[in-house]
Amino acid sequence: MMIRIRSRDGLERIQVDGPHISISQLKTLIESQLQISIQNQTLSTDKNLLLVKTPADLIRFTDMADPCTLLSALNLSHGSIIYLYYHGERTVRGGPAVSPAGSFGRKMTMDDLIAKQTRITRQESPHCDSVSFDRDCAYAFQRYVNETLAFAIKRGGFMYGTISEEGRVEVDFIYEPPQQGLEDDLILLRNPEEEKLVDAIAAGLGIKRVGFIFTQTIMQGKKDYNFSNREVLQVAELHAESGLKEWVTVVVKLEANEDGAADVHFEAFQMSDMCVELFKEGWFVTEFGEDDDPKLSKMKKDVVVGGKDVKEVDNDFFLVVVKIFDHQG
């Protein structure tokens, strides 16, 4: 039986005897096959584990805390994904092979050398300290998406507000440009003249464009990602266009609560500096195929992730979590 392990280094696979093994036995197998010591492992079936910023945040992930729990009790079977957080550094199994270069082999171009130096790592801290929504503004946006669109198609808008000297963003209203929402894509039919008018009205009120907000559909909620590859590309473009280091992106989606009912949930992120820079330099593949994994962004050249040369990067590497609050305007 094969279990997939997703960590900050990407997706790896381990072999286990079957779903009857315990979490303690699983950790032992991870230690032997992936070279991560047992005491450094935190496991969960919740993908948000990969967005943890400090070890203190790990206490929220308790579903795999009991070492005696069997995998079968967690409905884990062949091909299931488990998320792994670990401290420290490691040498990733199956790292890049050394290839000849220079006078005794293939000559390396300047692009090759640059690519070898392009390492994708997680950005620990956002430039935006936090984002706070005017309650009426947030309610109006999610109410239309929830009650009228039923989260069946995507919807998006530009957020307007203020940015404090400490990097705190306050959102006062949302402008929704002409758009076509699909189940897994959002096409903005932008009108430059209309946007100039909105910007002018905002400036008269002492506020400006500070970020982008979009929804994910119910069908997207059944898939295993925080942002899809299409969403990463779109929000990276808008972030780069803004020129603001505090530019913030908010995603709105339905999530099941403890009673089994669905709650509307807001999450805030910034795209990492590396993500925005790679977009500006044209590294992202901008065409998508039917068989592409939406959890992965394709690069035009190899980049280094976790010690391996790859052309597909887990989208979570590009996300930096931002604290989110609300206020009464």
C-alpha contacts under 8 A as a table, 3 or more apart, distances in Angstrom:
res1	aa1	res2	aa2	distance
1	M	15	Q	5.82
1	M	16	V	5.36
1	M	17	D	6.00
1	M	18	G	5.51
1	M	19	P	7.98
1	M	77	S	7.58
1	M	78	H	5.19
1	M	79	G	7.72
2	M	13	R	6.61
2	M	14	I	5.81
2	M	15	Q	4.73
2	M	16	V	6.11
2	M	78	H	5.20
2	M	79	G	5.59
2	M	80	S	7.86
3	I	13	R	5.77
3	I	14	I	5.52
3	I	15	Q	6.43
3	I	16	V	7.14
3	I	77	S	7.44
3	I	78	H	5.99
3	I	79	G	5.15
3	I	80	S	5.48
3	I	81	I	6.31
3	I	82	I	7.44
4	R	11	L	6.69
4	R	12	E	5.76
4	R	13	R	4.49
4	R	14	I	6.49
4	R	79	G	6.06
4	R	80	S	5.97
4	R	81	I	4.70
4	R	82	I	6.27
5	I	11	L	5.76
5	I	12	E	5.16
5	I	13	R	5.78
5	I	14	I	7.34
5	I	81	I	5.79
5	I	82	I	5.07
5	I	83	Y	5.83
5	I	84	L	6.59
6	R	9	D	7.46
6	R	10	G	5.57
6	R	11	L	4.45
6	R	12	E	6.28
6	R	81	I	6.87
6	R	82	I	6.25
6	R	83	Y	4.90
6	R	84	L	6.01
7	S	10	G	5.40
7	S	11	L	6.59
7	S	50	L	6.67
7	S	83	Y	5.98
7	S	84	L	4.91
7	S	85	Y	6.11
8	R	50	L	6.70
8	R	84	L	7.96
8	R	85	Y	7.39
8	R	122	R	7.84
8	R	306	G	7.66
8	R	317	F	7.26
9	D	92	V	7.72
9	D	305	V	6.40
9	D	306	G	4.73
10	G	305	V	7.72
10	G	306	G	7.56
10	G	313	V	7.59
10	G	314	D	6.22
14	I	29	L	7.54
14	I	30	I	7.09
14	I	33	Q	6.70
14	I	34	L	7.97
15	Q	29	L	7.98
16	V	19	P	7.98
16	V	21	I	7.95
16	V	26	L	7.50
16	V	29	L	7.47
17	D	20	H	7.86
17	D	21	I	7.22
18	G	21	I	6.33
18	G	77	S	7.64
18	G	78	H	7.97
19	P	70	L	6.97
19	P	71	L	5.03
19	P	72	S	4.89
19	P	76	L	6.64
19	P	77	S	5.91
20	H	70	L	5.79
20	H	71	L	6.20
20	H	72	S	5.99
21	I	25	Q	6.14
21	I	26	L	6.91
21	I	70	L	5.56
21	I	71	L	6.20
22	S	25	Q	5.17
22	S	26	L	6.23
22	S	67	P	6.50
22	S	68	C	5.44
22	S	69	T	5.37
22	S	70	L	4.17
22	S	71	L	6.02
23	I	26	L	4.85
23	I	27	K	6.17
23	I	64	M	6.95
23	I	66	D	7.25
23	I	67	P	4.85
23	I	68	C	6.16
23	I	69	T	5.84
23	I	70	L	6.16
23	I	71	L	6.68
24	S	27	K	5.23
24	S	28	T	6.45
24	S	67	P	4.55
24	S	68	C	6.42
25	Q	28	T	5.05
25	Q	29	L	6.38
26	L	29	L	5.09
26	L	30	I	6.25
27	K	30	I	4.96
27	K	31	E	6.16
27	K	38	I	5.80
27	K	41	Q	7.37
28	T	31	E	5.07
28	T	32	S	6.33
28	T	38	I	6.51
29	L	32	S	5.12
29	L	33	Q	5.89
29	L	34	L	7.97
30	I	33	Q	5.21
30	I	34	L	5.25
30	I	35	Q	6.88
30	I	36	I	6.54
30	I	38	I	7.84
31	E	34	L	5.59
31	E	35	Q	4.77
31	E	36	I	4.65
31	E	37	S	5.14
31	E	38	I	6.05
32	S	35	Q	5.62
32	S	36	I	7.63
34	L	92	V	7.36
34	L	93	R	6.70
35	Q	90	R	7.21
35	Q	91	T	7.79
36	I	40	N	6.89
36	I	41	Q	7.09
36	I	86	Y	7.58
36	I	90	R	7.18
37	S	40	N	5.51
37	S	41	Q	6.78
38	I	41	Q	5.37
40	N	85	Y	8.00
40	N	86	Y	5.15
40	N	87	H	5.65
41	Q	84	L	6.68
41	Q	85	Y	6.05
41	Q	86	Y	4.97
41	Q	87	H	7.63
42	T	58	L	7.59
42	T	65	A	7.86
42	T	84	L	5.74
42	T	85	Y	5.14
42	T	86	Y	6.31
43	L	61	F	7.90
43	L	64	M	5.92
43	L	65	A	7.49
43	L	82	I	6.79
43	L	83	Y	5.68
43	L	84	L	4.80
43	L	85	Y	6.56
44	S	47	K	7.51
44	S	49	L	6.85
44	S	61	F	6.33
44	S	62	T	7.34
44	S	63	D	6.11
44	S	64	M	5.52
44	S	82	I	6.00
44	S	83	Y	5.28
44	S	84	L	6.73
45	T	63	D	7.32
45	T	64	M	7.75
45	T	81	I	7.14
45	T	82	I	5.15
45	T	83	Y	5.86
46	D	49	L	5.99
46	D	61	F	7.60
46	D	82	I	7.89
46	D	83	Y	6.79
47	K	50	L	6.07
47	K	51	L	7.93
47	K	83	Y	6.10
47	K	224	D	7.57
47	K	225	Y	7.50
48	N	51	L	5.28
48	N	52	V	7.08
49	L	52	V	5.56
49	L	58	L	7.48
49	L	61	F	7.13
49	L	83	Y	6.68
49	L	84	L	7.32
49	L	85	Y	6.73
50	L	83	Y	7.03
50	L	84	L	7.25
50	L	85	Y	6.40
50	L	316	D	7.54
51	L	316	D	7.53
51	L	320	V	7.71
51	L	321	V	6.94
52	V	55	P	7.47
52	V	57	D	6.14
52	V	58	L	7.00
53	K	57	D	7.08
53	K	124	E	6.53
54	T	57	D	5.60
54	T	58	L	7.53
55	P	58	L	5.48
56	A	59	I	6.42
57	D	60	R	6.22
58	L	61	F	5.72
59	I	62	T	6.72
61	F	64	M	7.51
61	F	65	A	7.61
62	T	65	A	4.88
62	T	66	D	7.85
63	D	66	D	7.70
64	M	67	P	7.28
64	M	69	T	7.38
66	D	69	T	5.68
69	T	73	A	6.82
70	L	73	A	5.35
70	L	74	L	7.13
71	L	74	L	5.31
71	L	75	N	6.59
71	L	76	L	5.34
71	L	77	S	7.52
72	S	75	N	4.95
72	S	76	L	5.50
72	S	77	S	7.02
73	A	76	L	7.50
76	L	80	S	5.72
77	S	80	S	5.57
91	T	95	G	7.72
91	T	306	G	7.88
91	T	307	G	7.10
92	V	95	G	5.82
92	V	306	G	6.39
92	V	307	G	6.21
92	V	308	K	7.46
94	G	308	K	7.59
95	G	307	G	5.73
95	G	308	K	4.81
95	G	309	D	7.63
96	P	307	G	6.93
96	P	308	K	5.08
96	P	309	D	5.86
100	P	104	F	6.70
100	P	105	G	4.78
100	P	106	R	6.05
101	A	104	F	6.24
101	A	105	G	4.52
101	A	106	R	4.62
101	A	107	K	5.13
101	A	108	M	6.23
102	G	105	G	5.61
102	G	106	R	6.17
102	G	107	K	4.89
102	G	108	M	6.86
103	S	106	R	7.61
103	S	107	K	7.12
108	M	111	D	7.99
108	M	112	D	5.73
108	M	113	L	6.74
109	T	112	D	5.10
109	T	113	L	6.49
110	M	113	L	5.09
110	M	114	I	6.23
111	D	114	I	5.10
111	D	115	A	6.08
112	D	115	A	5.12
112	D	116	K	6.21
113	L	116	K	5.12
113	L	117	Q	6.54
114	I	117	Q	5.20
114	I	118	T	6.37
115	A	118	T	5.07
115	A	301	K	6.75
115	A	302	D	6.08
115	A	303	V	5.79
115	A	304	V	7.98
116	K	119	R	7.71
116	K	302	D	7.50
116	K	303	V	6.61
116	K	304	V	6.88
117	Q	303	V	7.78
117	Q	304	V	7.56
118	T	303	V	5.43
118	T	304	V	6.13
119	R	303	V	5.90
119	R	304	V	4.53
119	R	305	V	5.99
120	I	274	M	7.26
120	I	303	V	6.91
120	I	304	V	6.06
120	I	305	V	5.32
120	I	306	G	7.98
120	I	317	F	7.23
121	T	305	V	6.91
121	T	306	G	7.87
121	T	317	F	6.49
122	R	272	S	7.80
122	R	317	F	5.29
122	R	318	F	6.89
122	R	319	L	7.83
122	R	320	V	7.86
123	Q	126	P	7.49
123	Q	272	S	6.06
123	Q	273	D	7.73
123	Q	317	F	7.90
123	Q	318	F	7.75
123	Q	319	L	7.84
123	Q	320	V	6.36
124	E	320	V	6.89
125	S	320	V	6.76
125	S	321	V	7.90
126	P	129	D	6.60
126	P	246	E	7.94
126	P	270	Q	6.45
126	P	272	S	7.71
126	P	320	V	5.87
126	P	321	V	6.99
126	P	322	V	6.59
127	H	167	G	6.71
127	H	245	K	6.11
127	H	246	E	5.28
127	H	270	Q	7.95
128	C	131	V	7.44
128	C	167	G	4.94
128	C	168	R	6.02
128	C	169	V	6.98
128	C	245	K	7.54
128	C	246	E	4.57
128	C	247	W	7.17
128	C	248	V	7.04
128	C	270	Q	7.57
128	C	322	V	6.85
129	D	166	E	7.02
129	D	167	G	5.14
129	D	168	R	5.10
129	D	169	V	7.62
129	D	322	V	6.76
129	D	323	K	7.07
130	S	167	G	7.24
130	S	168	R	4.99
130	S	169	V	6.08
130	S	322	V	5.59
130	S	323	K	4.67
130	S	324	I	5.75
130	S	325	F	7.54
131	V	168	R	6.03
131	V	169	V	4.59
131	V	170	E	5.69
131	V	171	V	7.27
131	V	248	V	7.70
131	V	268	A	7.46
131	V	322	V	7.12
131	V	323	K	6.34
131	V	324	I	4.95
131	V	325	F	6.19
132	S	168	R	7.93
132	S	169	V	6.28
132	S	170	E	4.78
132	S	171	V	6.07
132	S	324	I	5.70
132	S	325	F	4.37
132	S	326	D	4.59
132	S	327	H	6.37
133	F	137	C	7.01
133	F	138	A	6.22
133	F	170	E	6.05
133	F	171	V	4.88
133	F	172	D	6.61
133	F	324	I	7.91
133	F	325	F	6.37
133	F	326	D	4.43
133	F	327	H	5.92
134	D	137	C	5.25
134	D	138	A	6.28
134	D	170	E	7.57
134	D	171	V	6.05
134	D	172	D	5.35
134	D	173	F	7.53
134	D	326	D	5.80
134	D	327	H	4.99
134	D	328	Q	5.37
134	D	329	G	5.43
135	R	138	A	5.25
135	R	139	Y	6.02
135	R	326	D	5.96
135	R	327	H	5.89
135	R	328	Q	5.67
135	R	329	G	7.33
136	D	139	Y	5.04
136	D	140	A	6.06
136	D	328	Q	7.52
136	D	329	G	7.75
137	C	140	A	5.34
137	C	141	F	6.44
137	C	172	D	6.48
137	C	173	F	5.54
137	C	174	I	6.95
138	A	141	F	5.33
138	A	142	Q	6.28
139	Y	142	Q	5.36
139	Y	143	R	5.77
140	A	143	R	5.24
140	A	144	Y	6.50
141	F	144	Y	5.79
141	F	145	V	6.64
141	F	174	I	7.66
142	Q	145	V	5.07
142	Q	146	N	5.82
142	Q	252	V	7.59
142	Q	264	V	7.52
143	R	146	N	5.07
143	R	147	E	5.67
143	R	148	T	7.61
144	Y	147	E	5.46
144	Y	148	T	5.18
144	Y	149	L	6.63
145	V	148	T	5.77
145	V	149	L	4.84
145	V	150	A	5.96
145	V	151	F	5.75
145	V	155	R	7.14
145	V	215	T	7.94
146	N	149	L	5.85
146	N	150	A	4.50
146	N	151	F	5.62
147	E	150	A	5.42
149	L	152	A	5.84
149	L	153	I	6.59
150	A	153	I	7.83
151	F	154	K	6.90
151	F	215	T	7.59
151	F	216	Q	7.11
151	F	217	T	4.81
151	F	218	I	5.79
151	F	253	K	7.67
151	F	254	L	7.78
152	A	183	E	6.29
152	A	217	T	5.31
152	A	218	I	6.17
152	A	219	M	7.66
153	I	181	G	5.32
153	I	182	L	4.85
153	I	183	E	4.61
153	I	184	D	7.47
153	I	216	Q	7.68
153	I	217	T	5.68
154	K	181	G	4.69
154	K	182	L	5.69
154	K	183	E	6.14
154	K	184	D	7.05
154	K	185	D	6.71
154	K	186	L	5.86
154	K	214	F	7.05
154	K	215	T	5.34
154	K	216	Q	5.78
154	K	217	T	5.94
155	R	179	Q	7.83
155	R	181	G	5.78
155	R	186	L	6.76
155	R	214	F	5.55
155	R	215	T	5.44
155	R	216	Q	7.94
156	G	176	E	6.29
156	G	177	P	7.94
156	G	186	L	7.47
156	G	212	F	7.33
156	G	213	I	5.47
156	G	214	F	3.98
156	G	215	T	6.39
157	G	174	I	5.96
157	G	175	Y	5.35
157	G	176	E	4.14
157	G	177	P	6.35
157	G	212	F	5.87
157	G	213	I	5.38
157	G	214	F	6.44
158	F	174	I	5.53
158	F	175	Y	5.20
158	F	176	E	6.36
158	F	177	P	7.84
158	F	209	R	6.74
158	F	210	V	7.65
158	F	211	G	5.91
158	F	212	F	4.56
158	F	213	I	6.26
159	M	171	V	6.16
159	M	172	D	7.56
159	M	173	F	6.08
159	M	174	I	4.56
159	M	175	Y	6.49
159	M	209	R	5.78
159	M	210	V	5.70
159	M	211	G	5.02
159	M	212	F	5.50
159	M	213	I	6.72
160	Y	171	V	5.58
160	Y	172	D	5.96
160	Y	173	F	5.46
160	Y	174	I	6.06
160	Y	175	Y	7.63
160	Y	202	A	7.30
160	Y	207	I	6.39
160	Y	208	K	5.17
160	Y	209	R	4.28
160	Y	210	V	5.39
160	Y	211	G	7.10
161	G	169	V	7.10
161	G	170	E	5.36
161	G	171	V	4.38
161	G	172	D	5.04
161	G	173	F	6.93
161	G	207	I	4.83
161	G	208	K	5.48
161	G	209	R	6.43
161	G	210	V	6.19
162	T	169	V	5.75
162	T	170	E	5.32
162	T	171	V	6.81
162	T	206	G	7.94
162	T	207	I	5.38
162	T	208	K	6.45
162	T	210	V	7.10
163	I	166	E	7.98
163	I	167	G	5.88
163	I	168	R	5.53
163	I	169	V	4.55
163	I	170	E	6.52
163	I	210	V	7.59
163	I	246	E	7.76
164	S	167	G	5.21
164	S	168	R	5.18
164	S	169	V	6.57
165	E	168	R	7.41
167	G	246	E	6.46
169	V	210	V	7.38
169	V	246	E	7.70
171	V	174	I	7.84
171	V	210	V	7.66
172	D	329	G	7.13
175	Y	198	V	7.77
177	P	188	L	6.94
177	P	189	L	7.01
177	P	190	R	6.21
177	P	191	N	7.57
177	P	195	E	7.98
178	P	188	L	6.35
178	P	189	L	5.10
178	P	190	R	6.22
178	P	191	N	7.61
179	Q	186	L	7.21
179	Q	187	I	5.58
179	Q	188	L	4.43
179	Q	189	L	4.90
179	Q	190	R	7.50
180	Q	186	L	6.12
180	Q	187	I	5.10
180	Q	188	L	6.52
180	Q	189	L	7.32
181	G	185	D	6.42
181	G	186	L	4.75
181	G	187	I	6.27
182	L	185	D	5.06
182	L	186	L	5.96
182	L	187	I	7.98
183	E	217	T	6.16
183	E	219	M	7.26
183	E	220	Q	7.68
184	D	216	Q	7.66
184	D	217	T	7.21
184	D	220	Q	6.81
185	D	230	R	7.02
185	D	231	E	7.74
190	R	195	E	7.79
191	N	194	E	5.35
191	N	195	E	6.20
192	P	195	E	5.06
192	P	196	K	6.15
193	E	196	K	5.12
193	E	197	L	6.39
194	E	197	L	5.10
194	E	198	V	6.33
195	E	198	V	5.01
195	E	199	D	6.07
196	K	199	D	5.04
196	K	200	A	6.12
197	L	200	A	5.06
197	L	201	I	6.27
198	V	201	I	5.16
198	V	202	A	6.14
199	D	202	A	5.04
199	D	203	A	6.07
199	D	208	K	6.67
199	D	209	R	7.24
200	A	203	A	5.05
200	A	204	G	6.29
201	I	204	G	5.14
201	I	205	L	6.56
202	A	205	L	5.07
202	A	206	G	6.36
202	A	207	I	5.20
202	A	208	K	5.67
202	A	209	R	7.96
203	A	206	G	4.93
203	A	207	I	5.36
203	A	208	K	6.02
204	G	207	I	7.54
210	V	244	L	7.75
210	V	246	E	7.52
210	V	247	W	5.43
210	V	248	V	6.72
211	G	239	H	7.67
211	G	247	W	5.02
211	G	248	V	4.69
211	G	249	T	5.60
211	G	250	V	7.86
212	F	235	V	7.50
212	F	238	L	7.70
212	F	248	V	6.61
212	F	249	T	4.94
212	F	250	V	6.38
213	I	249	T	5.73
213	I	250	V	4.60
213	I	251	V	5.81
213	I	252	V	7.53
214	F	250	V	6.49
214	F	251	V	5.16
214	F	252	V	6.22
215	T	251	V	5.47
215	T	252	V	4.55
215	T	253	K	5.78
216	Q	220	Q	6.05
216	Q	221	G	6.99
216	Q	251	V	7.01
216	Q	252	V	6.31
216	Q	253	K	5.28
217	T	220	Q	5.15
217	T	221	G	6.41
217	T	253	K	6.81
217	T	254	L	7.92
218	I	221	G	5.06
218	I	222	K	6.97
218	I	253	K	7.61
218	I	254	L	6.85
219	M	222	K	5.45
219	M	223	K	7.26
220	Q	223	K	5.34
221	G	224	D	7.74
221	G	253	K	7.42
221	G	254	L	7.32
221	G	255	E	7.70
224	D	295	K	7.12
225	Y	228	S	6.37
225	Y	294	P	7.70
225	Y	295	K	5.53
225	Y	315	N	7.88
225	Y	316	D	7.97
226	N	315	N	7.83
226	N	316	D	7.05
227	F	231	E	5.80
227	F	232	V	6.23
227	F	295	K	7.19
227	F	315	N	6.55
227	F	316	D	7.46
228	S	231	E	5.11
228	S	232	V	6.25
228	S	294	P	4.89
228	S	295	K	5.46
228	S	296	L	7.42
228	S	315	N	7.09
229	N	232	V	5.12
229	N	233	L	6.31
229	N	294	P	5.08
229	N	295	K	6.14
229	N	296	L	5.89
229	N	297	S	5.05
229	N	315	N	6.74
230	R	233	L	5.26
230	R	234	Q	6.23
230	R	294	P	7.47
231	E	234	Q	5.08
231	E	235	V	6.03
232	V	235	V	5.47
232	V	236	A	5.87
232	V	297	S	7.73
232	V	315	N	7.07
232	V	318	F	7.98
233	L	236	A	5.25
233	L	237	E	6.22
233	L	279	F	7.68
233	L	284	F	7.62
233	L	286	T	7.53
234	Q	237	E	5.25
234	Q	238	L	6.45
235	V	238	L	5.02
235	V	239	H	5.97
235	V	249	T	7.19
235	V	271	M	7.66
236	A	239	H	5.03
236	A	240	A	6.04
236	A	271	M	6.43
236	A	275	C	6.84
236	A	276	V	5.52
236	A	279	F	6.62
237	E	240	A	5.16
237	E	241	E	6.08
237	E	276	V	7.46
237	E	279	F	6.86
237	E	280	K	7.92
238	L	241	E	4.98
238	L	242	S	6.18
239	H	242	S	5.26
239	H	243	G	6.92
239	H	244	L	7.29
239	H	247	W	6.19
239	H	248	V	7.85
239	H	271	M	7.44
239	H	276	V	6.99
240	A	243	G	5.79
240	A	244	L	7.93
240	A	276	V	5.83
240	A	277	E	7.94
240	A	279	F	7.74
240	A	280	K	6.94
242	S	247	W	7.19
244	L	247	W	5.24
246	E	270	Q	7.89
247	W	270	Q	6.86
248	V	268	A	6.94
248	V	269	F	6.02
248	V	270	Q	5.08
248	V	271	M	7.87
249	T	268	A	5.80
249	T	269	F	5.28
249	T	270	Q	5.82
249	T	271	M	7.76
250	V	266	F	6.75
250	V	267	E	5.58
250	V	268	A	4.35
250	V	269	F	6.21
251	V	266	F	5.87
251	V	267	E	5.38
251	V	268	A	6.46
252	V	264	V	6.91
252	V	265	H	5.63
252	V	266	F	4.66
252	V	267	E	6.55
253	K	264	V	5.73
253	K	265	H	5.36
253	K	266	F	6.78
254	L	262	A	5.83
254	L	263	D	5.47
254	L	264	V	4.67
254	L	265	H	5.90
255	E	262	A	5.31
255	E	263	D	5.38
255	E	264	V	6.45
255	E	265	H	6.47
256	A	259	D	7.74
256	A	260	G	5.48
256	A	261	A	5.42
256	A	262	A	4.38
256	A	263	D	6.14
257	N	260	G	5.34
257	N	261	A	5.57
257	N	262	A	5.99
257	N	263	D	6.44
258	E	261	A	7.48
267	E	322	V	7.98
267	E	324	I	7.07
268	A	321	V	6.29
268	A	322	V	5.18
268	A	323	K	6.71
268	A	324	I	6.26
269	F	319	L	6.17
269	F	320	V	5.33
269	F	321	V	4.59
269	F	322	V	4.99
270	Q	319	L	6.03
270	Q	320	V	5.08
270	Q	321	V	6.56
270	Q	322	V	6.79
271	M	275	C	6.20
271	M	276	V	6.69
271	M	318	F	5.62
271	M	319	L	5.11
271	M	320	V	6.11
272	S	275	C	5.14
272	S	276	V	6.46
272	S	318	F	5.16
272	S	319	L	5.93
272	S	320	V	6.11
273	D	276	V	5.29
273	D	277	E	6.12
274	M	277	E	5.10
274	M	278	L	6.03
274	M	318	F	7.42
275	C	278	L	5.19
275	C	279	F	6.23
275	C	318	F	5.63
276	V	279	F	5.11
276	V	280	K	6.24
277	E	280	K	5.07
277	E	281	E	6.25
278	L	281	E	5.14
278	L	282	G	6.24
278	L	283	W	5.34
278	L	284	F	6.99
279	F	282	G	5.13
279	F	283	W	5.94
279	F	284	F	6.08
280	K	283	W	7.85
283	W	299	M	5.51
283	W	300	K	5.39
283	W	301	K	6.91
284	F	297	S	7.25
284	F	298	K	6.04
284	F	299	M	4.72
284	F	300	K	6.03
285	V	288	F	7.88
285	V	297	S	7.64
285	V	298	K	5.40
285	V	299	M	5.44
285	V	300	K	5.74
288	F	292	D	6.60
289	G	292	D	5.30
292	D	296	L	7.95
293	D	296	L	5.71
294	P	297	S	7.39
295	K	314	D	6.03
295	K	315	N	5.85
296	L	312	E	5.73
296	L	313	V	5.26
296	L	314	D	4.64
296	L	315	N	5.46
297	S	312	E	5.46
297	S	313	V	5.21
297	S	314	D	6.47
297	S	315	N	6.08
298	K	311	K	5.68
298	K	312	E	4.51
298	K	313	V	6.49
299	M	302	D	6.80
299	M	303	V	7.69
299	M	311	K	4.90
299	M	312	E	6.06
299	M	313	V	7.63
300	K	311	K	6.87
301	K	311	K	6.14
302	D	309	D	5.65
302	D	310	V	5.13
302	D	311	K	4.84
303	V	309	D	5.48
303	V	310	V	5.54
303	V	311	K	6.29
304	V	307	G	5.88
304	V	308	K	5.32
304	V	309	D	4.64
304	V	310	V	6.23
305	V	308	K	5.35
305	V	309	D	6.53
305	V	310	V	6.84
305	V	313	V	7.51
310	V	313	V	7.22
313	V	317	F	7.33
314	D	317	F	5.88
314	D	318	F	7.99
315	N	318	F	5.67
315	N	319	L	7.20
316	D	319	L	5.26
